[in-house]
């Protein structure tokens, strides 16, 4: 796979390599992708949380024990 980088990105990659924290450009890219995925997961979780708050404020909530029972059933956890 070939990846074209902007001059600014290439400079950043070179700077990170010069600092000696990474053994290869691939290692830097892999870590960057892992961080990107984590950020996307956090953003999705935050959006879901905000939606839940909106639903709760609109009176679209249910008792916690029902929600917890659903979670236990979904994951096969004992009651």
mmJSON file of the N, C-alpha and C atoms, coordinates in Angstrom:
{"data_MODEL":{"atom_site":{
"group_PDB":["ATOM","ATOM","ATOM","ATOM","ATOM","ATOM","ATOM","ATOM","ATOM","ATOM","ATOM","ATOM","ATOM","ATOM","ATOM","ATOM","ATOM","ATOM","ATOM","ATOM","ATOM","ATOM","ATOM","ATOM","ATOM","ATOM","ATOM","ATOM","ATOM","ATOM","ATOM","ATOM","ATOM","ATOM","ATOM","ATOM","ATOM","ATOM","ATOM","ATOM","ATOM","ATOM","ATOM","ATOM","ATOM","ATOM","ATOM","ATOM","ATOM","ATOM","ATOM","ATOM","ATOM","ATOM","ATOM","ATOM","ATOM","ATOM","ATOM","ATOM","ATOM","ATOM","ATOM","ATOM","ATOM","ATOM","ATOM","ATOM","ATOM","ATOM","ATOM","ATOM","ATOM","ATOM","ATOM","ATOM","ATOM","ATOM","ATOM","ATOM","ATOM","ATOM","ATOM","ATOM","ATOM","ATOM","ATOM","ATOM","ATOM","ATOM","ATOM","ATOM","ATOM","ATOM","ATOM","ATOM","ATOM","ATOM","ATOM","ATOM","ATOM","ATOM","ATOM","ATOM","ATOM","ATOM","ATOM","ATOM","ATOM","ATOM","ATOM","ATOM","ATOM","ATOM","ATOM","ATOM","ATOM","ATOM","ATOM","ATOM","ATOM","ATOM","ATOM","ATOM","ATOM","ATOM","ATOM","ATOM","ATOM","ATOM","ATOM","ATOM","ATOM","ATOM","ATOM","ATOM","ATOM","ATOM","ATOM","ATOM","ATOM","ATOM","ATOM","ATOM","ATOM","ATOM","ATOM","ATOM","ATOM","ATOM","ATOM","ATOM","ATOM","ATOM","ATOM","ATOM","ATOM","ATOM","ATOM","ATOM","ATOM","ATOM","ATOM","ATOM","ATOM","ATOM","ATOM","ATOM","ATOM","ATOM","ATOM","ATOM","ATOM","ATOM","ATOM","ATOM","ATOM","ATOM","ATOM","ATOM","ATOM","ATOM","ATOM","ATOM","ATOM","ATOM","ATOM","ATOM","ATOM","ATOM","ATOM","ATOM","ATOM","ATOM","ATOM","ATOM","ATOM","ATOM","ATOM","ATOM","ATOM","ATOM","ATOM","ATOM","ATOM","ATOM","ATOM","ATOM","ATOM","ATOM","ATOM","ATOM","ATOM","ATOM","ATOM","ATOM","ATOM","ATOM","ATOM","ATOM","ATOM","ATOM","ATOM","ATOM","ATOM","ATOM","ATOM","ATOM","ATOM","ATOM","ATOM","ATOM","ATOM","ATOM","ATOM","ATOM","ATOM"],
"id":[1,2,3,4,5,6,7,8,9,10,11,12,13,14,15,16,17,18,19,20,21,22,23,24,25,26,27,28,29,30,31,32,33,34,35,36,37,38,39,40,41,42,43,44,45,46,47,48,49,50,51,52,53,54,55,56,57,58,59,60,61,62,63,64,65,66,67,68,69,70,71,72,73,74,75,76,77,78,79,80,81,82,83,84,85,86,87,88,89,90,91,92,93,94,95,96,97,98,99,100,101,102,103,104,105,106,107,108,109,110,111,112,113,114,115,116,117,118,119,120,121,122,123,124,125,126,127,128,129,130,131,132,133,134,135,136,137,138,139,140,141,142,143,144,145,146,147,148,149,150,151,152,153,154,155,156,157,158,159,160,161,162,163,164,165,166,167,168,169,170,171,172,173,174,175,176,177,178,179,180,181,182,183,184,185,186,187,188,189,190,191,192,193,194,195,196,197,198,199,200,201,202,203,204,205,206,207,208,209,210,211,212,213,214,215,216,217,218,219,220,221,222,223,224,225,226,227,228,229,230,231,232,233,234,235,236,237],
"type_symbol":["N","C","C","N","C","C","N","C","C","N","C","C","N","C","C","N","C","C","N","C","C","N","C","C","N","C","C","N","C","C","N","C","C","N","C","C","N","C","C","N","C","C","N","C","C","N","C","C","N","C","C","N","C","C","N","C","C","N","C","C","N","C","C","N","C","C","N","C","C","N","C","C","N","C","C","N","C","C","N","C","C","N","C","C","N","C","C","N","C","C","N","C","C","N","C","C","N","C","C","N","C","C","N","C","C","N","C","C","N","C","C","N","C","C","N","C","C","N","C","C","N","C","C","N","C","C","N","C","C","N","C","C","N","C","C","N","C","C","N","C","C","N","C","C","N","C","C","N","C","C","N","C","C","N","C","C","N","C","C","N","C","C","N","C","C","N","C","C","N","C","C","N","C","C","N","C","C","N","C","C","N","C","C","N","C","C","N","C","C","N","C","C","N","C","C","N","C","C","N","C","C","N","C","C","N","C","C","N","C","C","N","C","C","N","C","C","N","C","C","N","C","C","N","C","C","N","C","C","N","C","C","N","C","C","N","C","C"],
"label_atom_id":["N","CA","C","N","CA","C","N","CA","C","N","CA","C","N","CA","C","N","CA","C","N","CA","C","N","CA","C","N","CA","C","N","CA","C","N","CA","C","N","CA","C","N","CA","C","N","CA","C","N","CA","C","N","CA","C","N","CA","C","N","CA","C","N","CA","C","N","CA","C","N","CA","C","N","CA","C","N","CA","C","N","CA","C","N","CA","C","N","CA","C","N","CA","C","N","CA","C","N","CA","C","N","CA","C","N","CA","C","N","CA","C","N","CA","C","N","CA","C","N","CA","C","N","CA","C","N","CA","C","N","CA","C","N","CA","C","N","CA","C","N","CA","C","N","CA","C","N","CA","C","N","CA","C","N","CA","C","N","CA","C","N","CA","C","N","CA","C","N","CA","C","N","CA","C","N","CA","C","N","CA","C","N","CA","C","N","CA","C","N","CA","C","N","CA","C","N","CA","C","N","CA","C","N","CA","C","N","CA","C","N","CA","C","N","CA","C","N","CA","C","N","CA","C","N","CA","C","N","CA","C","N","CA","C","N","CA","C","N","CA","C","N","CA","C","N","CA","C","N","CA","C","N","CA","C","N","CA","C","N","CA","C","N","CA","C","N","CA","C","N","CA","C","N","CA","C"],
"label_alt_id":[null,null,null,null,null,null,null,null,null,null,null,null,null,null,null,null,null,null,null,null,null,null,null,null,null,null,null,null,null,null,null,null,null,null,null,null,null,null,null,null,null,null,null,null,null,null,null,null,null,null,null,null,null,null,null,null,null,null,null,null,null,null,null,null,null,null,null,null,null,null,null,null,null,null,null,null,null,null,null,null,null,null,null,null,null,null,null,null,null,null,null,null,null,null,null,null,null,null,null,null,null,null,null,null,null,null,null,null,null,null,null,null,null,null,null,null,null,null,null,null,null,null,null,null,null,null,null,null,null,null,null,null,null,null,null,null,null,null,null,null,null,null,null,null,null,null,null,null,null,null,null,null,null,null,null,null,null,null,null,null,null,null,null,null,null,null,null,null,null,null,null,null,null,null,null,null,null,null,null,null,null,null,null,null,null,null,null,null,null,null,null,null,null,null,null,null,null,null,null,null,null,null,null,null,null,null,null,null,null,null,null,null,null,null,null,null,null,null,null,null,null,null,null,null,null,null,null,null,null,null,null,null,null,null,null,null,null],
"label_comp_id":["UNK","UNK","UNK","UNK","UNK","UNK","UNK","UNK","UNK","UNK","UNK","UNK","UNK","UNK","UNK","UNK","UNK","UNK","UNK","UNK","UNK","UNK","UNK","UNK","UNK","UNK","UNK","UNK","UNK","UNK","UNK","UNK","UNK","UNK","UNK","UNK","UNK","UNK","UNK","UNK","UNK","UNK","UNK","UNK","UNK","UNK","UNK","UNK","UNK","UNK","UNK","UNK","UNK","UNK","UNK","UNK","UNK","UNK","UNK","UNK","UNK","UNK","UNK","UNK","UNK","UNK","UNK","UNK","UNK","UNK","UNK","UNK","UNK","UNK","UNK","UNK","UNK","UNK","UNK","UNK","UNK","UNK","UNK","UNK","UNK","UNK","UNK","UNK","UNK","UNK","UNK","UNK","UNK","UNK","UNK","UNK","UNK","UNK","UNK","UNK","UNK","UNK","UNK","UNK","UNK","UNK","UNK","UNK","UNK","UNK","UNK","UNK","UNK","UNK","UNK","UNK","UNK","UNK","UNK","UNK","UNK","UNK","UNK","UNK","UNK","UNK","UNK","UNK","UNK","UNK","UNK","UNK","UNK","UNK","UNK","UNK","UNK","UNK","UNK","UNK","UNK","UNK","UNK","UNK","UNK","UNK","UNK","UNK","UNK","UNK","UNK","UNK","UNK","UNK","UNK","UNK","UNK","UNK","UNK","UNK","UNK","UNK","UNK","UNK","UNK","UNK","UNK","UNK","UNK","UNK","UNK","UNK","UNK","UNK","UNK","UNK","UNK","UNK","UNK","UNK","UNK","UNK","UNK","UNK","UNK","UNK","UNK","UNK","UNK","UNK","UNK","UNK","UNK","UNK","UNK","UNK","UNK","UNK","UNK","UNK","UNK","UNK","UNK","UNK","UNK","UNK","UNK","UNK","UNK","UNK","UNK","UNK","UNK","UNK","UNK","UNK","UNK","UNK","UNK","UNK","UNK","UNK","UNK","UNK","UNK","UNK","UNK","UNK","UNK","UNK","UNK","UNK","UNK","UNK","UNK","UNK","UNK"],
"label_asym_id":["A","A","A","A","A","A","A","A","A","A","A","A","A","A","A","A","A","A","A","A","A","A","A","A","A","A","A","A","A","A","A","A","A","A","A","A","A","A","A","A","A","A","A","A","A","A","A","A","A","A","A","A","A","A","A","A","A","A","A","A","A","A","A","A","A","A","A","A","A","A","A","A","A","A","A","A","A","A","A","A","A","A","A","A","A","A","A","A","A","A","A","A","A","A","A","A","A","A","A","A","A","A","A","A","A","A","A","A","A","A","A","A","A","A","A","A","A","A","A","A","A","A","A","A","A","A","A","A","A","A","A","A","A","A","A","A","A","A","A","A","A","A","A","A","A","A","A","A","A","A","A","A","A","A","A","A","A","A","A","A","A","A","A","A","A","A","A","A","A","A","A","A","A","A","A","A","A","A","A","A","A","A","A","A","A","A","A","A","A","A","A","A","A","A","A","A","A","A","A","A","A","A","A","A","A","A","A","A","A","A","A","A","A","A","A","A","A","A","A","A","A","A","A","A","A","A","A","A","A","A","A","A","A","A","A","A","A"],
"label_entity_id":["1","1","1","1","1","1","1","1","1","1","1","1","1","1","1","1","1","1","1","1","1","1","1","1","1","1","1","1","1","1","1","1","1","1","1","1","1","1","1","1","1","1","1","1","1","1","1","1","1","1","1","1","1","1","1","1","1","1","1","1","1","1","1","1","1","1","1","1","1","1","1","1","1","1","1","1","1","1","1","1","1","1","1","1","1","1","1","1","1","1","1","1","1","1","1","1","1","1","1","1","1","1","1","1","1","1","1","1","1","1","1","1","1","1","1","1","1","1","1","1","1","1","1","1","1","1","1","1","1","1","1","1","1","1","1","1","1","1","1","1","1","1","1","1","1","1","1","1","1","1","1","1","1","1","1","1","1","1","1","1","1","1","1","1","1","1","1","1","1","1","1","1","1","1","1","1","1","1","1","1","1","1","1","1","1","1","1","1","1","1","1","1","1","1","1","1","1","1","1","1","1","1","1","1","1","1","1","1","1","1","1","1","1","1","1","1","1","1","1","1","1","1","1","1","1","1","1","1","1","1","1","1","1","1","1","1","1"],
"label_seq_id":[1,1,1,2,2,2,3,3,3,4,4,4,5,5,5,6,6,6,7,7,7,8,8,8,9,9,9,10,10,10,11,11,11,12,12,12,13,13,13,14,14,14,15,15,15,16,16,16,17,17,17,18,18,18,19,19,19,20,20,20,21,21,21,22,22,22,23,23,23,24,24,24,25,25,25,26,26,26,27,27,27,28,28,28,29,29,29,30,30,30,31,31,31,32,32,32,33,33,33,34,34,34,35,35,35,36,36,36,37,37,37,38,38,38,39,39,39,40,40,40,41,41,41,42,42,42,43,43,43,44,44,44,45,45,45,46,46,46,47,47,47,48,48,48,49,49,49,50,50,50,51,51,51,52,52,52,53,53,53,54,54,54,55,55,55,56,56,56,57,57,57,58,58,58,59,59,59,60,60,60,61,61,61,62,62,62,63,63,63,64,64,64,65,65,65,66,66,66,67,67,67,68,68,68,69,69,69,70,70,70,71,71,71,72,72,72,73,73,73,74,74,74,75,75,75,76,76,76,77,77,77,78,78,78,79,79,79],
"pdbx_PDB_ins_code":[null,null,null,null,null,null,null,null,null,null,null,null,null,null,null,null,null,null,null,null,null,null,null,null,null,null,null,null,null,null,null,null,null,null,null,null,null,null,null,null,null,null,null,null,null,null,null,null,null,null,null,null,null,null,null,null,null,null,null,null,null,null,null,null,null,null,null,null,null,null,null,null,null,null,null,null,null,null,null,null,null,null,null,null,null,null,null,null,null,null,null,null,null,null,null,null,null,null,null,null,null,null,null,null,null,null,null,null,null,null,null,null,null,null,null,null,null,null,null,null,null,null,null,null,null,null,null,null,null,null,null,null,null,null,null,null,null,null,null,null,null,null,null,null,null,null,null,null,null,null,null,null,null,null,null,null,null,null,null,null,null,null,null,null,null,null,null,null,null,null,null,null,null,null,null,null,null,null,null,null,null,null,null,null,null,null,null,null,null,null,null,null,null,null,null,null,null,null,null,null,null,null,null,null,null,null,null,null,null,null,null,null,null,null,null,null,null,null,null,null,null,null,null,null,null,null,null,null,null,null,null,null,null,null,null,null,null],
"Cartn_x":[0.852,0.0,0.895,0.519,1.252,0.335,0.882,0.109,0.823,0.101,0.658,0.341,1.36,1.195,1.449,0.768,1.05,2.432,3.052,4.367,4.32,3.247,3.138,3.057,2.29,2.172,3.495,4.165,5.47,6.479,6.442,7.35,7.057,5.788,5.401,5.87,5.698,6.146,7.66,8.394,9.854,10.27,9.561,9.88,9.665,8.582,8.314,9.372,9.786,10.843,12.155,12.451,13.687,13.708,12.547,12.472,12.743,12.689,13.038,11.954,10.737,9.657,9.092,9.325,8.788,9.908,9.742,10.791,10.56,9.354,9.075,7.9,7.783,6.616,5.312,5.36,4.171,3.675,4.603,4.241,3.515,3.96,3.307,1.905,1.772,0.47,-0.494,-0.01,-0.863,-1.369,-0.491,-0.922,-1.903,-1.638,-2.549,-3.93,-3.975,-5.267,-5.989,-5.247,-5.858,-6.441,-5.705,-6.205,-7.432,-7.41,-8.545,-9.78,-9.619,-10.739,-11.289,-10.408,-10.852,-11.618,-11.136,-11.812,-13.199,-13.299,-14.593,-15.555,-15.061,-15.901,-16.378,-15.485,-15.86,-16.902,-16.729,-17.691,-19.056,-19.074,-20.336,-20.999,-20.202,-20.745,-21.322,-20.634,-21.125,-22.424,-22.499,-23.726,-24.881,-24.616,-25.653,-26.088,-25.124,-25.441,-26.316,-25.938,-26.731,-28.144,-28.277,-29.597,-30.411,-29.777,-30.458,-30.948,-30.125,-30.523,-31.728,-31.687,-32.802,-34.084,-33.988,-35.15,-35.664,-34.743,-35.135,-35.862,-35.332,-35.959,-37.337,-37.538,-38.83,-39.798,-39.382,-40.25,-40.242,-39.261,-39.181,-38.193,-38.344,-37.423,-38.17,-37.426,-38.018,-37.224,-37.781,-37.087,-35.737,-34.776,-33.419,-33.403,-34.219,-34.191,-34.596,-35.493,-35.851,-34.664,-34.007,-32.86,-31.741,-31.476,-30.423,-30.77,-32.032,-32.463,-32.252,-32.539,-32.324,-30.842,-29.998,-28.55,-28.064,-28.524,-28.111,-28.546,-29.774,-30.278,-29.48,-29.204,-28.471,-27.09,-26.421,-25.051,-24.959,-26.123,-26.123,-25.623,-25.756,-25.33,-26.466,-26.118,-27.137,-27.793,-29.039,-29.763,-29.294],
"Cartn_y":[-1.171,0.0,1.231,2.179,3.438,4.542,5.388,6.499,7.794,8.715,10.034,10.969,11.622,12.55,13.976,14.89,16.302,16.605,17.671,18.031,18.211,18.776,18.98,17.645,16.699,15.388,14.631,14.726,14.065,14.637,15.947,16.586,16.095,16.0,15.508,14.068,13.251,11.867,11.806,12.602,12.648,13.111,14.095,14.591,13.5,12.758,11.678,10.579,10.271,9.272,9.766,11.052,11.617,11.577,11.655,11.603,10.206,9.214,7.858,7.092,7.604,6.901,5.752,5.785,4.783,4.186,2.911,2.245,2.331,2.73,2.828,3.772,4.309,5.125,4.322,3.034,2.188,2.146,2.108,2.076,3.363,4.476,5.766,5.777,5.325,5.304,4.378,3.204,2.27,2.894,3.566,4.198,5.326,6.089,7.178,6.641,5.528,4.931,4.396,3.82,3.342,4.508,5.612,6.792,7.376,7.369,7.853,7.003,5.677,4.779,5.013,5.198,5.464,6.775,7.781,9.08,8.948,8.177,7.977,7.252,6.251,5.526,6.451,7.304,8.254,9.244,9.713,10.656,10.0,8.736,8.009,7.805,7.443,7.26,8.558,9.666,10.96,11.326,11.061,11.348,10.503,9.24,8.372,8.862,9.309,9.829,11.078,11.972,13.19,12.862,11.876,11.466,10.909,10.151,9.597,10.704,11.716,12.851,13.557,13.758,14.41,13.595,12.276,11.411,11.434,11.432,11.47,12.772,13.884,15.184,15.283,14.51,14.506,13.497,12.862,11.907,10.529,10.243,8.954,8.031,7.925,7.093,5.883,4.968,3.796,3.488,2.691,2.382,1.709,2.045,1.513,-0.011,-0.587,-2.047,-2.74,-2.144,-2.708,-2.622,-1.492,-1.316,-2.28,-2.433,-3.343,-4.788,-5.16,-6.519,-6.781,-5.8,-5.94,-6.126,-5.367,-5.477,-6.854,-7.326,-8.653,-9.736,-9.637,-10.623,-10.578,-9.376,-9.216,-9.857,-9.73,-10.23,-11.585,-12.172,-13.504,-13.538,-12.432,-12.364,-12.831,-13.513,-14.013,-12.864,-13.061,-12.038,-12.015],
"Cartn_z":[0.0,0.0,0.0,-0.793,-0.855,-0.341,0.504,1.062,0.715,0.119,-0.177,0.978,1.487,2.605,2.145,2.795,2.54,3.1,2.648,3.2,4.729,5.228,6.684,7.418,6.882,7.512,7.435,6.299,6.151,7.139,7.34,8.296,9.708,10.06,11.386,11.574,10.567,10.621,10.826,10.072,10.215,11.608,12.145,13.49,14.538,14.404,15.355,15.256,14.051,13.869,14.491,14.321,14.861,16.382,16.992,18.46,19.001,18.129,18.53,19.248,19.275,19.972,19.138,17.843,16.937,16.111,15.777,15.004,13.499,13.099,11.668,11.43,10.225,9.903,10.046,9.721,9.851,11.293,12.234,13.652,14.046,13.526,13.806,13.219,11.979,11.315,12.054,12.478,13.219,14.507,15.25,16.493,16.204,15.153,14.792,14.446,13.729,13.377,14.605,15.55,16.792,17.583,17.646,18.347,17.645,16.309,15.537,15.815,15.821,16.099,17.499,18.476,19.848,19.918,19.206,19.19,18.563,17.492,16.846,17.778,18.515,19.471,20.583,21.066,22.114,21.607,20.377,19.795,19.643,19.222,19.079,20.445,21.437,22.788,23.328,23.091,23.546,22.849,21.551,20.812,21.345,21.632,22.202,23.573,24.372,25.707,25.599,24.688,24.503,24.04,23.149,22.688,23.852,24.71,25.881,26.804,27.001,27.847,27.227,25.917,25.226,25.395,25.232,25.398,26.828,27.787,29.189,29.507,29.019,29.274,28.615,27.54,26.857,27.473,28.576,29.256,28.627,27.794,27.118,27.833,29.127,29.894,30.442,31.032,31.667,32.922,33.795,35.048,34.789,35.61,35.455,35.552,36.431,36.576,35.274,34.476,33.169,32.204,32.199,31.31,31.676,32.977,33.411,33.08,33.215,32.869,31.384,30.566,29.123,28.806,29.47,29.259,29.687,30.855,31.323,30.336,29.843,28.894,27.586,27.093,25.838,25.899,27.049,27.195,27.871,28.183,28.791,30.22,30.915,32.317,33.206,34.27,35.208,35.941,36.293,37.071,38.494],
"occupancy":[1.0,1.0,1.0,1.0,1.0,1.0,1.0,1.0,1.0,1.0,1.0,1.0,1.0,1.0,1.0,1.0,1.0,1.0,1.0,1.0,1.0,1.0,1.0,1.0,1.0,1.0,1.0,1.0,1.0,1.0,1.0,1.0,1.0,1.0,1.0,1.0,1.0,1.0,1.0,1.0,1.0,1.0,1.0,1.0,1.0,1.0,1.0,1.0,1.0,1.0,1.0,1.0,1.0,1.0,1.0,1.0,1.0,1.0,1.0,1.0,1.0,1.0,1.0,1.0,1.0,1.0,1.0,1.0,1.0,1.0,1.0,1.0,1.0,1.0,1.0,1.0,1.0,1.0,1.0,1.0,1.0,1.0,1.0,1.0,1.0,1.0,1.0,1.0,1.0,1.0,1.0,1.0,1.0,1.0,1.0,1.0,1.0,1.0,1.0,1.0,1.0,1.0,1.0,1.0,1.0,1.0,1.0,1.0,1.0,1.0,1.0,1.0,1.0,1.0,1.0,1.0,1.0,1.0,1.0,1.0,1.0,1.0,1.0,1.0,1.0,1.0,1.0,1.0,1.0,1.0,1.0,1.0,1.0,1.0,1.0,1.0,1.0,1.0,1.0,1.0,1.0,1.0,1.0,1.0,1.0,1.0,1.0,1.0,1.0,1.0,1.0,1.0,1.0,1.0,1.0,1.0,1.0,1.0,1.0,1.0,1.0,1.0,1.0,1.0,1.0,1.0,1.0,1.0,1.0,1.0,1.0,1.0,1.0,1.0,1.0,1.0,1.0,1.0,1.0,1.0,1.0,1.0,1.0,1.0,1.0,1.0,1.0,1.0,1.0,1.0,1.0,1.0,1.0,1.0,1.0,1.0,1.0,1.0,1.0,1.0,1.0,1.0,1.0,1.0,1.0,1.0,1.0,1.0,1.0,1.0,1.0,1.0,1.0,1.0,1.0,1.0,1.0,1.0,1.0,1.0,1.0,1.0,1.0,1.0,1.0,1.0,1.0,1.0,1.0,1.0,1.0,1.0,1.0,1.0,1.0,1.0,1.0],
"B_iso_or_equiv":[0.0,0.0,0.0,0.0,0.0,0.0,0.0,0.0,0.0,0.0,0.0,0.0,0.0,0.0,0.0,0.0,0.0,0.0,0.0,0.0,0.0,0.0,0.0,0.0,0.0,0.0,0.0,0.0,0.0,0.0,0.0,0.0,0.0,0.0,0.0,0.0,0.0,0.0,0.0,0.0,0.0,0.0,0.0,0.0,0.0,0.0,0.0,0.0,0.0,0.0,0.0,0.0,0.0,0.0,0.0,0.0,0.0,0.0,0.0,0.0,0.0,0.0,0.0,0.0,0.0,0.0,0.0,0.0,0.0,0.0,0.0,0.0,0.0,0.0,0.0,0.0,0.0,0.0,0.0,0.0,0.0,0.0,0.0,0.0,0.0,0.0,0.0,0.0,0.0,0.0,0.0,0.0,0.0,0.0,0.0,0.0,0.0,0.0,0.0,0.0,0.0,0.0,0.0,0.0,0.0,0.0,0.0,0.0,0.0,0.0,0.0,0.0,0.0,0.0,0.0,0.0,0.0,0.0,0.0,0.0,0.0,0.0,0.0,0.0,0.0,0.0,0.0,0.0,0.0,0.0,0.0,0.0,0.0,0.0,0.0,0.0,0.0,0.0,0.0,0.0,0.0,0.0,0.0,0.0,0.0,0.0,0.0,0.0,0.0,0.0,0.0,0.0,0.0,0.0,0.0,0.0,0.0,0.0,0.0,0.0,0.0,0.0,0.0,0.0,0.0,0.0,0.0,0.0,0.0,0.0,0.0,0.0,0.0,0.0,0.0,0.0,0.0,0.0,0.0,0.0,0.0,0.0,0.0,0.0,0.0,0.0,0.0,0.0,0.0,0.0,0.0,0.0,0.0,0.0,0.0,0.0,0.0,0.0,0.0,0.0,0.0,0.0,0.0,0.0,0.0,0.0,0.0,0.0,0.0,0.0,0.0,0.0,0.0,0.0,0.0,0.0,0.0,0.0,0.0,0.0,0.0,0.0,0.0,0.0,0.0,0.0,0.0,0.0,0.0,0.0,0.0,0.0,0.0,0.0,0.0,0.0,0.0],
"pdbx_formal_charge":[null,null,null,null,null,null,null,null,null,null,null,null,null,null,null,null,null,null,null,null,null,null,null,null,null,null,null,null,null,null,null,null,null,null,null,null,null,null,null,null,null,null,null,null,null,null,null,null,null,null,null,null,null,null,null,null,null,null,null,null,null,null,null,null,null,null,null,null,null,null,null,null,null,null,null,null,null,null,null,null,null,null,null,null,null,null,null,null,null,null,null,null,null,null,null,null,null,null,null,null,null,null,null,null,null,null,null,null,null,null,null,null,null,null,null,null,null,null,null,null,null,null,null,null,null,null,null,null,null,null,null,null,null,null,null,null,null,null,null,null,null,null,null,null,null,null,null,null,null,null,null,null,null,null,null,null,null,null,null,null,null,null,null,null,null,null,null,null,null,null,null,null,null,null,null,null,null,null,null,null,null,null,null,null,null,null,null,null,null,null,null,null,null,null,null,null,null,null,null,null,null,null,null,null,null,null,null,null,null,null,null,null,null,null,null,null,null,null,null,null,null,null,null,null,null,null,null,null,null,null,null,null,null,null,null,null,null],
"auth_seq_id":[1,1,1,2,2,2,3,3,3,4,4,4,5,5,5,6,6,6,7,7,7,8,8,8,9,9,9,10,10,10,11,11,11,12,12,12,13,13,13,14,14,14,15,15,15,16,16,16,17,17,17,18,18,18,19,19,19,20,20,20,21,21,21,22,22,22,23,23,23,24,24,24,25,25,25,26,26,26,27,27,27,28,28,28,29,29,29,30,30,30,31,31,31,32,32,32,33,33,33,34,34,34,35,35,35,36,36,36,37,37,37,38,38,38,39,39,39,40,40,40,41,41,41,42,42,42,43,43,43,44,44,44,45,45,45,46,46,46,47,47,47,48,48,48,49,49,49,50,50,50,51,51,51,52,52,52,53,53,53,54,54,54,55,55,55,56,56,56,57,57,57,58,58,58,59,59,59,60,60,60,61,61,61,62,62,62,63,63,63,64,64,64,65,65,65,66,66,66,67,67,67,68,68,68,69,69,69,70,70,70,71,71,71,72,72,72,73,73,73,74,74,74,75,75,75,76,76,76,77,77,77,78,78,78,79,79,79],
"auth_comp_id":["UNK","UNK","UNK","UNK","UNK","UNK","UNK","UNK","UNK","UNK","UNK","UNK","UNK","UNK","UNK","UNK","UNK","UNK","UNK","UNK","UNK","UNK","UNK","UNK","UNK","UNK","UNK","UNK","UNK","UNK","UNK","UNK","UNK","UNK","UNK","UNK","UNK","UNK","UNK","UNK","UNK","UNK","UNK","UNK","UNK","UNK","UNK","UNK","UNK","UNK","UNK","UNK","UNK","UNK","UNK","UNK","UNK","UNK","UNK","UNK","UNK","UNK","UNK","UNK","UNK","UNK","UNK","UNK","UNK","UNK","UNK","UNK","UNK","UNK","UNK","UNK","UNK","UNK","UNK","UNK","UNK","UNK","UNK","UNK","UNK","UNK","UNK","UNK","UNK","UNK","UNK","UNK","UNK","UNK","UNK","UNK","UNK","UNK","UNK","UNK","UNK","UNK","UNK","UNK","UNK","UNK","UNK","UNK","UNK","UNK","UNK","UNK","UNK","UNK","UNK","UNK","UNK","UNK","UNK","UNK","UNK","UNK","UNK","UNK","UNK","UNK","UNK","UNK","UNK","UNK","UNK","UNK","UNK","UNK","UNK","UNK","UNK","UNK","UNK","UNK","UNK","UNK","UNK","UNK","UNK","UNK","UNK","UNK","UNK","UNK","UNK","UNK","UNK","UNK","UNK","UNK","UNK","UNK","UNK","UNK","UNK","UNK","UNK","UNK","UNK","UNK","UNK","UNK","UNK","UNK","UNK","UNK","UNK","UNK","UNK","UNK","UNK","UNK","UNK","UNK","UNK","UNK","UNK","UNK","UNK","UNK","UNK","UNK","UNK","UNK","UNK","UNK","UNK","UNK","UNK","UNK","UNK","UNK","UNK","UNK","UNK","UNK","UNK","UNK","UNK","UNK","UNK","UNK","UNK","UNK","UNK","UNK","UNK","UNK","UNK","UNK","UNK","UNK","UNK","UNK","UNK","UNK","UNK","UNK","UNK","UNK","UNK","UNK","UNK","UNK","UNK","UNK","UNK","UNK","UNK","UNK","UNK"],
"auth_asym_id":["A","A","A","A","A","A","A","A","A","A","A","A","A","A","A","A","A","A","A","A","A","A","A","A","A","A","A","A","A","A","A","A","A","A","A","A","A","A","A","A","A","A","A","A","A","A","A","A","A","A","A","A","A","A","A","A","A","A","A","A","A","A","A","A","A","A","A","A","A","A","A","A","A","A","A","A","A","A","A","A","A","A","A","A","A","A","A","A","A","A","A","A","A","A","A","A","A","A","A","A","A","A","A","A","A","A","A","A","A","A","A","A","A","A","A","A","A","A","A","A","A","A","A","A","A","A","A","A","A","A","A","A","A","A","A","A","A","A","A","A","A","A","A","A","A","A","A","A","A","A","A","A","A","A","A","A","A","A","A","A","A","A","A","A","A","A","A","A","A","A","A","A","A","A","A","A","A","A","A","A","A","A","A","A","A","A","A","A","A","A","A","A","A","A","A","A","A","A","A","A","A","A","A","A","A","A","A","A","A","A","A","A","A","A","A","A","A","A","A","A","A","A","A","A","A","A","A","A","A","A","A","A","A","A","A","A","A"],
"auth_atom_id":["N","CA","C","N","CA","C","N","CA","C","N","CA","C","N","CA","C","N","CA","C","N","CA","C","N","CA","C","N","CA","C","N","CA","C","N","CA","C","N","CA","C","N","CA","C","N","CA","C","N","CA","C","N","CA","C","N","CA","C","N","CA","C","N","CA","C","N","CA","C","N","CA","C","N","CA","C","N","CA","C","N","CA","C","N","CA","C","N","CA","C","N","CA","C","N","CA","C","N","CA","C","N","CA","C","N","CA","C","N","CA","C","N","CA","C","N","CA","C","N","CA","C","N","CA","C","N","CA","C","N","CA","C","N","CA","C","N","CA","C","N","CA","C","N","CA","C","N","CA","C","N","CA","C","N","CA","C","N","CA","C","N","CA","C","N","CA","C","N","CA","C","N","CA","C","N","CA","C","N","CA","C","N","CA","C","N","CA","C","N","CA","C","N","CA","C","N","CA","C","N","CA","C","N","CA","C","N","CA","C","N","CA","C","N","CA","C","N","CA","C","N","CA","C","N","CA","C","N","CA","C","N","CA","C","N","CA","C","N","CA","C","N","CA","C","N","CA","C","N","CA","C","N","CA","C","N","CA","C","N","CA","C","N","CA","C","N","CA","C","N","CA","C","N","CA","C"],
"pdbx_PDB_model_num":[1,1,1,1,1,1,1,1,1,1,1,1,1,1,1,1,1,1,1,1,1,1,1,1,1,1,1,1,1,1,1,1,1,1,1,1,1,1,1,1,1,1,1,1,1,1,1,1,1,1,1,1,1,1,1,1,1,1,1,1,1,1,1,1,1,1,1,1,1,1,1,1,1,1,1,1,1,1,1,1,1,1,1,1,1,1,1,1,1,1,1,1,1,1,1,1,1,1,1,1,1,1,1,1,1,1,1,1,1,1,1,1,1,1,1,1,1,1,1,1,1,1,1,1,1,1,1,1,1,1,1,1,1,1,1,1,1,1,1,1,1,1,1,1,1,1,1,1,1,1,1,1,1,1,1,1,1,1,1,1,1,1,1,1,1,1,1,1,1,1,1,1,1,1,1,1,1,1,1,1,1,1,1,1,1,1,1,1,1,1,1,1,1,1,1,1,1,1,1,1,1,1,1,1,1,1,1,1,1,1,1,1,1,1,1,1,1,1,1,1,1,1,1,1,1,1,1,1,1,1,1,1,1,1,1,1,1]
}}}
